């Protein structure tokens, strides 16, 4: 910049600072008698840059991307050994129609500009073209695809955070704002929780190894921790890169404690965010996630108590109303009335049963009488009463059915209606017809 300390335009810009003196005035800024103000110096440098450095094309990678509420984009253009701040006004962004993203490799055209209030310079981007994915972004994508294929980011393997944690570990830098913000919010929400800080670098060379060491130490602490938070405050993609290291991701996956990633950069998603059981956008949000609010719980308890009391009171009132309604019923004044209808019904059942039994017995009696008459009609005694007899051999008891079955001298017994006659056969006759006719006379 020393080549731009002075030019012929300086006299025109500053005017005759030494006017009124006979000798040639000192040029502004060249002596303590005619000093420059900070604003004058910044404006001088701005004009010098405008005149000396024309519009330039730069190949770079986008980092630290943010967008204001007005739509203007502020970013850093960087390469492996340097960086420069840049701004992309909303009108230019709308004209390009591009989706600007962190880690994108771009080719930009712009002019240098000095921002006087801070005395810093930046590149005002006038054109921007995408070249491809930056080196860090490409490395991020390759590692993401590898770990995603292994299932390290799968939702089904993630653990659920305990509802009311008591012991919480935080792997972070003790000097950073992250632990301060976390403890401040946690102390307000859930003061009974104890926070154990496990020191670790969270930026730069060796940070990933220290984070892994902190995670492994946390897993061995006894009594065991309920939740382990790993994170830091915001920063550029380079600052946060240790949370994209494979060893950190695998340590989070292997950790037996439910883990929360609290890397404070809302725009970027680190691989640690994807590997942890829960992601918090900031350490402050992590405190809101890991523990409930005691005030909210107290309100919940009070509301629940009020609802329970209201339900019990309503239930009691309904039952009291039912009891009062029942007490006015006549049946309670004379409970014996409850038995009137059943008693009457029972009497009717007994009467019907008596009638049915009488009818059944009468029917059986008539049936029995009919069977007796039938048996009496078929009785041999009736036959004998009509003049018939029944003859048997006295010794064997066999019926005498014909003349040839008996012989002279045989004792036989003849059954008639009034008794039995015992006789001895003197002779037999095979033609009884004549004697029967004689008997009939």
C-alpha positions as CSV (number, residue, x, y, z in Angstrom):
1,X,0.0,0.0,0.0
2,X,3.0,2.4,0.3
3,X,2.7,3.1,-3.5
4,X,-0.6,4.8,-2.8
5,X,0.4,7.0,0.1
6,X,0.3,10.1,-2.0
7,X,-0.6,11.1,-5.5
8,X,-1.3,14.3,-7.4
9,X,-5.0,13.8,-6.6
10,X,-4.2,14.2,-2.9
11,X,-3.9,18.0,-3.2
12,X,-7.3,18.2,-4.9
13,X,-8.8,15.8,-2.4
14,X,-7.5,17.6,0.7
15,X,-7.4,21.1,-0.6
16,X,-5.0,23.8,0.5
17,X,-4.5,22.6,4.1
18,X,-1.8,25.2,4.6
19,X,-3.6,28.1,3.1
20,X,-2.8,31.5,4.7
21,X,0.9,30.8,5.0
22,X,3.5,32.2,2.7
23,X,5.5,29.0,2.5
24,X,4.3,25.9,0.7
25,X,1.9,24.1,2.9
26,X,2.7,20.6,4.2
27,X,0.8,17.8,2.5
28,X,-1.9,16.3,4.8
29,X,-0.6,13.4,6.8
30,X,3.0,14.1,6.2
31,X,3.5,16.1,9.4
32,X,2.1,16.4,12.9
33,X,0.9,19.8,12.0
34,X,-1.5,18.6,9.3
35,X,-2.7,15.1,10.5
36,X,-5.3,13.1,8.7
37,X,-8.4,11.8,10.4
38,X,-9.2,8.1,10.3
39,X,-12.1,8.7,8.0
40,X,-9.8,10.8,5.6
41,X,-7.3,8.0,5.5
42,X,-9.9,5.4,4.8
43,X,-11.4,7.5,2.1
44,X,-8.0,8.1,0.6
45,X,-7.2,4.4,0.5
46,X,-10.6,3.7,-1.0
47,X,-9.9,6.2,-3.9
48,X,-6.5,4.8,-4.4
49,X,-7.8,1.3,-4.7
50,X,-10.5,2.4,-7.1
51,X,-8.0,4.1,-9.3
52,X,-5.2,1.5,-9.1
53,X,-6.9,-1.9,-9.0
54,X,-9.6,-2.5,-11.7
55,X,-12.3,-5.2,-11.6
56,X,-10.7,-8.6,-11.0
57,X,-11.6,-12.3,-11.4
58,X,-10.9,-14.6,-8.5
59,X,-11.1,-18.3,-8.2
60,X,-11.9,-19.3,-4.6
61,X,-14.0,-21.4,-2.2
62,X,-16.9,-20.0,-0.3
63,X,-16.7,-20.0,3.5
64,X,-18.5,-18.2,6.5
65,X,-21.6,-17.7,4.4
66,X,-24.4,-15.6,6.0
67,X,-27.4,-13.7,4.7
68,X,-28.9,-10.6,6.2
69,X,-32.5,-10.0,6.6
70,X,-32.4,-7.6,3.6
71,X,-31.1,-10.5,1.4
72,X,-27.5,-9.4,1.1
73,X,-24.9,-12.2,1.3
74,X,-21.7,-11.9,3.3
75,X,-19.0,-14.5,2.8
76,X,-15.3,-15.3,2.8
77,X,-13.5,-16.2,-0.4
78,X,-10.5,-18.4,0.4
79,X,-7.8,-20.7,-0.9
80,X,-5.4,-22.9,1.0
81,X,-3.2,-20.0,2.1
82,X,-5.4,-16.9,2.2
83,X,-8.8,-15.4,2.4
84,X,-10.7,-12.1,1.7
85,X,-14.1,-10.9,2.9
86,X,-16.7,-10.4,0.2
87,X,-20.3,-9.2,-0.2
88,X,-22.9,-10.1,-2.7
89,X,-25.7,-7.6,-2.9
90,X,-29.2,-9.0,-3.1
91,X,-29.8,-7.4,-6.6
92,X,-26.7,-9.2,-7.9
93,X,-27.7,-12.5,-6.3
94,X,-31.2,-12.3,-7.8
95,X,-29.7,-11.6,-11.2
96,X,-27.4,-14.7,-11.0
97,X,-30.2,-17.0,-9.9
98,X,-27.6,-19.2,-8.1
99,X,-28.0,-21.1,-4.8
100,X,-24.9,-20.1,-2.9
101,X,-23.6,-22.7,-0.5
102,X,-20.8,-23.2,2.0
103,X,-17.8,-24.9,0.5
104,X,-18.8,-24.1,-3.1
105,X,-15.9,-23.5,-5.5
106,X,-16.6,-20.4,-7.5
107,X,-15.2,-17.9,-10.0
108,X,-16.1,-14.4,-9.1
109,X,-15.6,-11.0,-10.7
110,X,-15.7,-8.0,-8.4
111,X,-14.1,-4.7,-7.3
112,X,-12.3,-3.9,-4.1
113,X,-14.0,-1.6,-1.7
114,X,-13.0,-0.1,1.6
115,X,-15.6,-0.2,4.4
116,X,-14.7,3.0,6.2
117,X,-16.5,2.5,9.5
118,X,-14.2,-0.5,10.2
119,X,-11.3,0.3,8.0
120,X,-11.5,-3.1,6.3
121,X,-11.6,-3.9,2.7
122,X,-13.8,-6.4,0.9
123,X,-14.6,-7.6,-2.6
124,X,-17.9,-6.5,-4.0
125,X,-19.0,-9.4,-6.2
126,X,-20.5,-8.4,-9.5
127,X,-20.5,-11.8,-11.2
128,X,-20.3,-15.3,-9.8
129,X,-20.0,-18.7,-11.5
130,X,-19.9,-22.1,-9.9
131,X,-16.8,-24.1,-10.6
132,X,-17.5,-27.1,-8.5
133,X,-17.4,-28.4,-5.0
134,X,-14.6,-27.1,-2.8
135,X,-11.9,-29.3,-1.3
136,X,-13.4,-29.4,2.2
137,X,-16.9,-29.9,0.9
138,X,-15.8,-32.7,-1.4
139,X,-14.0,-34.4,1.5
140,X,-17.2,-33.9,3.6
141,X,-19.3,-35.6,0.9
142,X,-17.0,-38.5,0.4
143,X,-16.8,-39.3,4.2
144,X,-20.6,-38.8,4.5
145,X,-21.3,-41.3,1.8
146,X,-18.9,-43.8,3.3
147,X,-20.3,-43.5,6.9
148,X,-23.9,-43.4,5.6
149,X,-23.4,-46.7,3.8
150,X,-22.2,-48.2,7.1
151,X,-25.4,-47.1,8.8
152,X,-23.7,-44.7,11.3
153,X,-26.4,-42.1,10.7
154,X,-29.4,-44.5,10.8
155,X,-32.2,-43.2,13.1
156,X,-33.0,-46.7,14.5
157,X,-29.6,-47.0,16.2
158,X,-29.9,-43.7,18.1
159,X,-30.6,-43.7,21.8
160,X,-33.3,-41.7,23.6
161,X,-32.3,-39.0,26.0
162,X,-33.4,-39.6,29.6
163,X,-36.3,-37.3,30.6
164,X,-34.8,-36.1,33.9
165,X,-31.0,-36.2,33.7
166,X,-28.9,-35.7,36.9
167,X,-25.3,-36.0,35.6
168,X,-24.4,-34.3,32.3
169,X,-21.0,-34.3,30.7
170,X,-19.8,-31.7,28.2
171,X,-16.7,-32.2,26.0
172,X,-15.6,-28.7,25.0
173,X,-13.1,-25.9,25.6
174,X,-13.5,-24.7,29.2
175,X,-12.5,-21.2,28.0
176,X,-15.2,-21.0,25.3
177,X,-18.6,-19.3,25.4
178,X,-20.3,-22.6,24.7
179,X,-20.0,-24.1,28.2
180,X,-21.0,-20.7,29.8
181,X,-24.1,-20.4,27.7
182,X,-25.0,-24.0,28.3
183,X,-24.6,-23.9,32.1
184,X,-26.4,-20.6,32.3
185,X,-29.5,-21.9,30.5
186,X,-29.4,-25.3,32.2
187,X,-29.1,-23.7,35.7
188,X,-32.2,-21.7,35.0
189,X,-34.2,-24.6,33.6
190,X,-33.0,-27.6,35.7
191,X,-30.8,-26.5,38.6
192,X,-30.6,-29.9,40.1
193,X,-28.4,-31.2,37.3
194,X,-24.7,-31.5,37.7
195,X,-22.4,-30.6,34.7
196,X,-19.0,-32.2,34.3
197,X,-16.8,-30.3,31.8
198,X,-14.3,-32.6,30.0
199,X,-11.7,-30.2,28.6
200,X,-10.8,-30.5,24.9
201,X,-9.6,-28.3,22.1
202,X,-12.4,-27.8,19.6
203,X,-10.5,-26.2,16.8
204,X,-7.2,-26.6,15.0
205,X,-4.7,-29.4,14.7
206,X,-5.1,-32.2,17.2
207,X,-8.6,-31.1,18.2
208,X,-10.3,-34.2,16.8
209,X,-8.0,-36.5,18.8
210,X,-8.7,-34.6,22.0
211,X,-12.5,-34.7,21.4
212,X,-12.3,-38.5,20.9
213,X,-10.3,-38.8,24.1
214,X,-12.9,-36.7,26.0
215,X,-15.7,-39.0,24.7
216,X,-13.9,-42.1,25.8
217,X,-13.1,-40.6,29.2
218,X,-16.8,-39.7,29.7
219,X,-17.8,-43.3,29.0
220,X,-15.6,-44.5,31.8
221,X,-16.8,-42.1,34.5
222,X,-18.5,-43.6,37.5
223,X,-21.3,-43.1,38.5
224,X,-22.1,-43.0,34.8
225,X,-23.3,-39.9,33.1
226,X,-26.8,-39.6,31.9
227,X,-26.1,-37.5,28.8
228,X,-22.9,-36.4,27.0
229,X,-22.8,-33.1,25.1
230,X,-20.1,-32.5,22.5
231,X,-19.7,-29.2,20.9
232,X,-18.6,-25.6,20.7
233,X,-19.7,-22.1,19.6
234,X,-20.0,-21.0,16.0
235,X,-17.2,-20.6,13.5
236,X,-16.2,-21.1,9.9
237,X,-16.2,-24.4,8.2
238,X,-12.5,-24.6,8.9
239,X,-13.0,-23.9,12.6
240,X,-15.6,-26.6,12.8
241,X,-13.8,-29.2,10.7
242,X,-12.7,-31.3,13.6
243,X,-16.4,-32.3,14.1
244,X,-16.3,-33.7,10.6
245,X,-13.4,-36.0,11.3
246,X,-14.1,-39.7,11.0
247,X,-12.6,-40.6,14.4
248,X,-15.0,-38.2,16.1
249,X,-18.0,-39.6,14.3
250,X,-17.1,-43.2,15.2
251,X,-16.4,-42.2,18.8
252,X,-19.9,-40.7,19.1
253,X,-21.5,-43.8,17.5
254,X,-19.6,-46.1,19.9
255,X,-20.4,-44.0,23.0
256,X,-22.7,-45.9,25.4
257,X,-24.1,-42.7,26.8
258,X,-26.8,-40.8,24.9
259,X,-25.1,-38.0,23.0
260,X,-26.0,-34.5,21.9
261,X,-24.0,-32.6,19.2
262,X,-24.1,-28.9,20.0
263,X,-21.9,-27.3,17.3
264,X,-23.1,-23.7,17.2
265,X,-23.4,-23.1,13.5
266,X,-27.0,-23.2,12.4
267,X,-26.3,-23.1,8.6
268,X,-23.7,-26.0,8.5
269,X,-24.4,-29.5,9.5
270,X,-21.4,-31.5,10.7
271,X,-21.0,-35.2,10.5
272,X,-21.0,-35.2,14.3
273,X,-24.5,-33.7,14.2
274,X,-25.6,-36.7,12.1
275,X,-23.9,-39.3,14.2
276,X,-25.0,-38.0,17.6
277,X,-28.3,-39.3,19.1
278,X,-29.7,-35.7,19.1
279,X,-28.5,-32.5,17.3
280,X,-28.8,-29.1,18.9
281,X,-28.2,-26.0,16.7
282,X,-26.4,-24.2,19.5
283,X,-25.1,-25.0,23.0
284,X,-28.0,-22.9,24.3
285,X,-30.5,-25.1,22.5
286,X,-28.6,-28.2,23.8
287,X,-29.4,-27.1,27.4
288,X,-33.1,-26.7,26.4
289,X,-33.1,-30.2,24.8
290,X,-31.3,-32.2,27.5
291,X,-33.4,-31.0,30.5
292,X,-37.0,-30.0,31.1
293,X,-37.9,-26.6,32.5
294,X,-38.6,-26.7,36.2
295,X,-41.0,-23.8,35.8
296,X,-42.9,-25.6,33.0
297,X,-43.0,-28.8,35.1
298,X,-44.3,-26.9,38.1
299,X,-47.0,-25.3,35.9
300,X,-47.8,-28.8,34.5
301,X,-48.1,-30.2,38.1
302,X,-50.3,-27.3,39.2
303,X,-52.5,-27.7,36.2
304,X,-52.7,-31.4,36.6
305,X,-53.5,-31.0,40.3
306,X,-56.3,-28.5,39.4
307,X,-57.7,-30.8,36.7
308,X,-57.7,-33.8,39.1
309,X,-59.4,-31.8,41.9
310,X,-62.0,-30.6,39.4
311,X,-62.6,-34.1,38.1
312,X,-62.9,-35.5,41.7
313,X,-65.2,-32.7,42.7
314,X,-67.4,-33.2,39.6
315,X,-67.5,-36.9,40.3
316,X,-68.5,-36.4,43.9
317,X,-71.2,-33.9,42.9
318,X,-72.6,-36.2,40.3
319,X,-72.8,-39.1,42.8
320,X,-74.3,-36.8,45.5
321,X,-76.9,-35.8,43.0
322,X,-77.7,-39.4,42.2
323,X,-78.0,-40.2,45.9
324,X,-80.4,-37.4,46.4
325,X,-82.4,-38.5,43.5
326,X,-82.5,-42.1,44.8
327,X,-83.4,-40.9,48.3
328,X,-86.7,-39.3,47.0
329,X,-87.9,-42.6,45.3
330,X,-90.8,-44.4,47.0
331,X,-89.0,-47.7,46.8
332,X,-86.5,-46.6,49.4
333,X,-89.2,-45.6,51.8
334,X,-90.9,-49.1,51.5
335,X,-88.2,-51.6,50.3
336,X,-90.8,-54.5,50.7
337,X,-92.4,-53.2,47.5
338,X,-89.4,-54.6,45.7
339,X,-90.6,-58.1,46.6
340,X,-94.2,-57.6,45.6
341,X,-93.9,-58.4,41.9
342,X,-91.4,-61.3,42.3
343,X,-93.7,-62.8,45.0
344,X,-96.7,-62.6,42.8
345,X,-94.7,-64.1,39.9
346,X,-93.5,-66.9,42.2
347,X,-97.1,-67.7,43.3
348,X,-98.2,-67.9,39.6
349,X,-95.3,-70.2,38.9
350,X,-96.3,-72.5,41.8
351,X,-100.0,-72.5,40.7
352,X,-99.0,-73.3,37.1
353,X,-96.7,-76.1,38.4
354,X,-99.4,-77.7,40.5
355,X,-101.8,-77.6,37.6
356,X,-99.2,-79.1,35.3
357,X,-98.4,-81.9,37.9
358,X,-102.0,-82.7,38.4
359,X,-102.6,-82.9,34.7
360,X,-99.5,-85.1,34.3
361,X,-100.5,-87.5,37.1
362,X,-104.0,-87.8,35.8
363,X,-102.7,-88.6,32.3
364,X,-100.4,-91.3,33.8
365,X,-103.2,-92.7,35.9
366,X,-105.5,-93.0,32.8
367,X,-102.6,-94.7,30.9
368,X,-102.0,-97.2,33.7
369,X,-105.7,-98.0,34.0
370,X,-105.8,-98.6,30.2
371,X,-102.8,-100.9,30.4
372,X,-104.4,-102.8,33.3
373,X,-107.5,-103.4,31.4
374,X,-105.5,-104.6,28.4
375,X,-103.5,-107.0,30.7
376,X,-106.7,-108.3,32.4
377,X,-108.3,-109.0,29.0
378,X,-105.2,-111.0,28.0
379,X,-105.0,-112.9,31.4
380,X,-105.2,-116.7,31.2
381,X,-107.5,-116.6,34.2
382,X,-110.2,-115.0,32.1
383,X,-109.9,-117.8,29.7
384,X,-110.1,-120.4,32.4
385,X,-113.2,-118.6,33.8
386,X,-115.0,-119.3,30.5
387,X,-114.7,-123.1,31.0
388,X,-111.2,-123.8,29.7
389,X,-108.5,-125.6,31.7
390,X,-104.8,-126.1,31.7
391,X,-103.2,-129.5,32.3
392,X,-99.6,-130.3,33.3
393,X,-97.6,-133.4,34.1
394,X,-97.3,-133.3,37.9
395,X,-93.8,-134.6,37.9
396,X,-92.3,-132.6,35.1
397,X,-94.7,-129.6,35.1
398,X,-94.9,-129.8,31.3
399,X,-98.1,-128.8,29.6
400,X,-100.2,-131.6,28.2
401,X,-101.0,-130.5,24.6
402,X,-102.1,-133.8,23.1
403,X,-103.2,-137.3,24.0
404,X,-100.0,-138.9,22.9
405,X,-98.0,-137.0,25.5
406,X,-99.6,-138.9,28.4
407,X,-100.1,-142.6,29.2
408,X,-102.2,-144.6,31.6
409,X,-101.2,-144.4,35.2
410,X,-99.6,-140.9,34.8
411,X,-100.5,-138.3,37.4
412,X,-101.6,-135.0,35.9
413,X,-102.8,-131.7,37.4
414,X,-105.6,-129.7,35.7
415,X,-106.0,-126.0,36.4
416,X,-109.5,-124.6,36.3
417,X,-110.7,-121.1,37.2
418,X,-111.5,-122.1,40.8
419,X,-108.5,-124.3,41.5
420,X,-106.6,-127.4,40.5
421,X,-107.7,-131.0,40.0
422,X,-105.2,-133.9,40.4
423,X,-106.1,-137.1,38.5
424,X,-104.6,-140.4,37.3
425,X,-104.9,-141.2,33.6
426,X,-106.7,-144.5,33.1
427,X,-107.0,-144.3,29.3
428,X,-106.6,-141.9,26.4
429,X,-108.9,-141.3,23.4
430,X,-107.7,-139.6,20.3
431,X,-111.2,-138.6,19.3
432,X,-112.6,-136.3,21.9
433,X,-115.3,-134.7,19.7
434,X,-118.1,-137.0,20.9
435,X,-117.3,-136.5,24.5
436,X,-117.1,-132.7,24.0
437,X,-120.6,-132.8,22.4
438,X,-121.8,-135.0,25.3
439,X,-120.4,-132.6,27.8
440,X,-122.1,-129.7,26.0
441,X,-125.5,-131.4,26.5
